[in-house]
Amino acid sequence: MVLNENYEELRAMIRDALEDALVLGCSEKQVRAAFHTLIDSIETDIKENQHLP
């Protein structure tokens, strides 16, 4: 449930940012590429199979 809420919040924020960029005259293709680069650059200290106490 928490992950679904986080997903929906992120989706709304990304949509808003994309729409803002389009209103400002940015290329949708470039903005989408920048979002992909951003996601790919995010790192975490938590390992995928690490279990939290």
N, C-alpha and C positions, 0 to 999 in steps of 0.2 A: 504494500500500500504506500509506504513512504517513497519507494523508488518511482512508483507511478505518479505521485504528486510532484516529485522532483522533475520528472520527465516533462510533465505538462507545464510546469513553471518555466523550465528552460526553453521549451518549444515556444511558448508565448513571448518570452524575452527575445529569442532569436528572430521570431517573426517581426516583432516590433523594430528590432535593430535593422533588419533587412528592409522593411518598409521605409524607415527613416533614411537609409542609404539611398534607396531608389528616389525618394522625394528630393534628396540633395543632388541627384544627378549621377550617382555612382552606377557602374555596370553591375547588373545582377550576377553575372558570371564571375566577376572579380570578387564581389562580396562573398559569394558562396565559397569560392576558393580560399579566401581569407579565413572564413569560419572553419573550413576543413583543416587548414594549417593550425589554427588556434587549438582545435580539439586534439590534433595529433601532437601538439607541443606540451599538453598538460601531463604532468608527471605526479606520481603519488609515492609515498613511502610505504604504503600498504601493498603487500603482495597479493596476487589474485587468490591464492589458496590459503592465505593467512587467516586464522580464526581469532576473533577478538574475544577477550575474556567475558 
